[in-house]
Amino acid sequence: MADGQEPMLVIIPARMASTRLPGKPLADIGGVPMVVRVARQAVLAGIGRVAVATDSREIAEAVEAAGLEAVMTRDDHQSGSDRVFEAARKMDPHGRAEIILNVQGDIPAIEPETIRRAALPLLSCPADLATLAVEIAEEAEKTNPNIVKVIGTPIGDRLLRALYFTRATAPYGEGPLYHHIGLYAWRRPALERFVSLEPSTLERRESLEQLRALENGMRIDVAIVDSVPLGVDTPADLERARQILAP
């Protein structure tokens, strides 16, 4: 790290507007709000300053009560990326942190090593942003449109350069399929450019925000990890998370 440069920023966007699971960020898991669990795991990753970015005073108060940092953001953001960029500007107005991690607030069992792994491609490759994927093992997931697949070409050990993301079953033929994990490490200039762009054609068609980056010529590298962290979107997911994380 160069003199005067700050470590990475790890920012967790959180809002109360979930329709399938109202109040999701504050859902109780073993006596701890879900977003606080995620933030604690991010702190354990040990790669930079951690904050929860939110437009909800209730979320901010819960985070601060746990001794963690919260950053208040506008309530009109269209995506988590927009919220993360606003928070980064507030946390680091002089732009000393070169890498910004966007960690979803609904993956309470995320391992610190998985968070660290998301940033690794940016330390060794000229990508604009990096993300994660897991090889699909269950046949049903290969045709499930809720499982986003990343199509990429190998560029190193457990590392791909992304060519496309899709809800379809792709690519055709023999070989592994990869389940995309929506955790992103951004170079700061790439994130700034991304949030200035209009939603793109394929982004709208697939409902996948990361396609905006590819359609505008950005390079996305993908680190392969061993397991998909449980995402909590429904009451059933929440019960499973409570069982997994029970003391």
matplotlib code that plots the C-alpha trace (Angstrom):
import matplotlib.pyplot as plt

x = [0.0, 1.5, 2.2, -0.9, -3.2, -6.1, -7.0, -10.0, -13.5, -16.0, -19.5, -22.7, -25.8, -29.0, -32.6, -35.9, -37.9, -37.8, -41.3, -40.7, -39.2, -40.2, -37.5, -35.0, -31.7, -32.9, -34.2, -33.1, -30.7, -29.6, -30.2, -28.2, -29.7, -28.8, -26.9, -24.8, -23.8, -22.7, -20.7, -19.0, -17.9, -16.6, -14.6, -13.1, -11.9, -9.4, -9.0, -10.3, -12.8, -16.3, -19.5, -23.2, -24.7, -28.4, -31.3, -32.9, -32.2, -33.5, -30.8, -28.1, -29.0, -28.9, -25.5, -24.0, -25.4, -23.3, -20.2, -20.0, -20.1, -23.2, -23.3, -26.6, -27.4, -30.2, -33.5, -33.8, -31.0, -32.0, -29.3, -26.9, -24.0, -25.4, -25.7, -22.2, -20.7, -22.4, -21.2, -17.6, -17.5, -18.7, -16.2, -13.3, -13.8, -10.2, -10.3, -7.4, -9.0, -8.5, -10.7, -14.3, -16.1, -19.9, -21.0, -24.7, -26.3, -28.5, -25.7, -25.3, -23.1, -20.6, -17.1, -14.4, -12.2, -14.9, -14.9, -11.1, -11.2, -13.5, -10.7, -7.8, -8.2, -7.8, -4.5, -3.0, -5.1, -6.0, -9.8, -12.1, -14.1, -14.1, -16.7, -17.2, -18.7, -19.2, -19.3, -22.9, -23.2, -27.0, -28.7, -31.8, -29.7, -28.5, -31.9, -33.2, -33.5, -33.1, -29.6, -27.4, -24.7, -21.4, -19.9, -16.1, -12.8, -10.1, -7.2, -5.5, -6.0, -9.6, -10.0, -12.1, -12.6, -16.3, -17.8, -21.5, -23.9, -27.3, -30.3, -30.4, -28.5, -25.2, -22.8, -23.9, -22.0, -19.9, -18.1, -18.8, -21.5, -20.9, -23.3, -22.6, -22.3, -23.3, -20.4, -18.3, -14.9, -14.6, -11.7, -12.9, -12.8, -14.7, -17.5, -17.7, -18.0, -20.6, -23.0, -22.9, -24.1, -27.7, -29.0, -28.0, -30.0, -29.0, -29.1, -32.7, -33.5, -31.8, -32.4, -28.7, -26.9, -23.4, -24.2, -24.1, -20.3, -19.7, -21.8, -19.7, -16.4, -15.4, -13.5, -14.9, -12.7, -14.3, -12.7, -14.0, -14.8, -16.1, -19.6, -22.4, -23.2, -26.8, -28.8, -31.8, -34.8, -37.8, -39.0, -37.9, -34.4, -34.4, -35.3, -32.6, -30.1, -31.2, -30.6, -27.2, -26.0, -27.6, -25.1]
y = [0.0, 3.3, 6.1, 8.0, 5.4, 4.2, 0.5, -0.8, 0.3, -2.4, -1.1, -2.9, -1.3, -1.9, -0.6, -1.5, -1.8, -5.6, -6.8, -10.6, -10.1, -6.7, -5.2, -7.8, -6.0, -6.0, -9.6, -11.3, -14.2, -15.5, -12.1, -10.1, -8.1, -9.7, -6.7, -6.5, -10.1, -9.3, -6.3, -8.3, -10.8, -8.0, -6.6, -10.1, -10.1, -7.5, -5.7, -2.2, 0.1, -1.3, 0.6, 0.0, 2.4, 3.0, 5.5, 4.1, 5.7, 2.5, 0.4, 3.0, 3.0, -0.8, -0.8, 1.9, 0.2, -2.8, -0.6, -0.5, 2.4, 3.5, 6.0, 7.7, 8.0, 9.3, 7.4, 7.6, 5.4, 2.9, 0.3, -0.8, 0.4, 3.9, 3.8, 2.3, 5.1, 7.8, 6.2, 5.9, 9.6, 10.5, 8.1, 8.9, 12.3, 12.6, 9.2, 7.6, 4.1, 2.7, -0.4, -0.4, -3.7, -3.9, -6.7, -7.7, -7.2, -10.4, -13.0, -13.5, -16.6, -15.1, -16.2, -13.5, -15.4, -15.2, -11.4, -11.3, -13.5, -11.0, -8.4, -10.6, -10.3, -6.5, -7.0, -9.0, -8.3, -5.2, -5.7, -2.8, -4.8, -8.3, -10.7, -14.4, -17.6, -21.2, -24.2, -25.5, -29.0, -29.5, -30.1, -28.1, -25.0, -25.2, -24.4, -22.2, -18.5, -17.3, -18.7, -16.2, -17.9, -16.3, -17.2, -16.7, -17.7, -19.1, -16.7, -18.3, -20.7, -20.5, -17.3, -16.2, -13.2, -12.6, -12.5, -12.5, -13.0, -14.7, -16.3, -18.8, -22.1, -21.3, -21.9, -24.9, -28.1, -30.1, -28.3, -26.5, -23.9, -21.2, -19.7, -16.0, -14.5, -10.9, -9.5, -6.9, -5.3, -2.1, 0.1, 3.5, 5.1, 2.2, 2.5, 6.3, 5.7, 2.9, 4.9, 7.7, 5.4, 4.8, 1.2, -0.7, -2.8, -6.2, -5.1, -4.3, -7.5, -9.8, -7.6, -7.9, -4.7, -6.1, -6.3, -2.5, -2.7, -5.3, -3.4, -0.3, -2.1, -2.7, -5.8, -8.1, -10.8, -13.7, -15.6, -19.1, -20.1, -23.3, -22.5, -20.1, -18.1, -18.4, -15.4, -14.4, -13.3, -15.1, -16.2, -19.7, -18.5, -16.7, -19.8, -21.7, -19.0, -19.1, -22.9, -22.6, -19.8, -21.2, -21.1]
z = [0.0, -1.0, 1.5, 2.4, 0.9, 3.0, 3.1, 1.2, 2.2, 2.9, 2.5, 3.2, 1.7, 3.7, 3.3, 4.9, 1.6, 1.2, 0.1, 0.7, 4.1, 5.7, 7.9, 6.6, 7.7, 11.3, 11.3, 14.5, 14.2, 17.6, 19.2, 16.6, 13.7, 10.4, 9.0, 12.2, 11.7, 8.2, 9.3, 12.0, 9.5, 7.3, 10.2, 10.7, 7.1, 8.2, 4.8, 5.5, 7.2, 7.4, 7.4, 6.8, 4.2, 4.8, 4.5, 7.6, 11.0, 12.6, 10.8, 11.6, 15.3, 15.5, 13.8, 16.0, 19.1, 18.2, 18.0, 14.2, 11.8, 9.9, 7.1, 6.3, 2.5, 0.4, 0.1, -3.7, -4.8, -7.6, -6.6, -4.0, -6.1, -6.0, -2.2, -1.8, -3.9, -1.9, 1.3, -0.1, -0.9, 2.6, 4.3, 2.1, 0.5, -0.7, -2.5, -0.7, -0.8, -4.2, -3.8, -2.5, -1.6, -1.9, 0.5, 0.6, 3.9, 3.6, 3.7, 7.5, 7.3, 4.9, 5.8, 6.2, 3.8, 1.1, 1.5, 1.2, -1.8, -3.7, -3.6, -4.7, -8.5, -8.2, -6.5, -9.4, -12.6, -14.5, -14.0, -13.2, -10.7, -9.3, -8.0, -7.0, -8.3, -7.3, -9.6, -9.8, -8.4, -8.4, -11.7, -10.8, -10.3, -13.9, -15.3, -12.4, -13.6, -10.1, -10.1, -12.1, -14.1, -15.1, -18.4, -18.3, -19.8, -17.4, -16.9, -13.9, -11.0, -9.9, -11.8, -14.8, -16.9, -17.2, -20.7, -19.7, -16.9, -17.5, -15.9, -18.7, -18.8, -20.4, -21.9, -24.0, -24.1, -21.7, -18.8, -15.6, -15.0, -12.4, -9.9, -9.5, -6.0, -5.9, -3.9, -5.8, -5.4, -7.4, -8.3, -7.2, -10.7, -12.2, -9.6, -10.1, -13.9, -13.4, -11.3, -13.9, -16.7, -17.7, -17.2, -20.3, -22.8, -21.6, -18.0, -18.4, -20.2, -17.7, -14.7, -13.9, -13.0, -13.7, -17.4, -17.5, -16.7, -19.4, -22.0, -21.4, -21.8, -18.2, -17.3, -14.6, -13.1, -11.1, -8.3, -7.8, -4.2, -2.7, -1.5, -1.9, 1.3, 2.3, 1.1, 3.1, 0.9, 2.4, 5.9, 5.0, 4.3, 7.6, 9.5, 7.8, 8.7, 12.3, 12.4, 10.7, 13.1, 16.3, 19.2]

ax = plt.figure().add_subplot(projection="3d")
ax.plot(x, y, z, "-o")
ax.set_aspect("equal")
plt.show()
